[in-house]
């Protein structure tokens, strides 16, 4: 599925306007509009932006990544690879804790 369709689907399911998603995600309205128009795809959007979108939509980052079909079976997620490479985190439990922390970050209100 394309990123534009994923964002539209979840935004519609949550009955959010672009303005509301912008406020909740700290991403500009123009940026979200460009995503929904298909200007970005899984190859040219940052993980940081995907995290902010997930937080704004009230979903887990993994839901977006799974829908983008970027995670193959038995292949680590881009977030896991990033944590392992940048921070040299090898312990799977630590990686899972950080992943859960990021997924739940937007739920603190």
Secondary structure, DSSP 8 states (H G I E B T S, - for coil): --HHHHHHHHHHHTT--HHHHHHHHT--HHHHHHHHHTS--TTSS-HHHHHHHHHHHTS-HHHHHHHHT---TT---HHHHHHHHHH----HHHHHHHHHHHHHHTT--
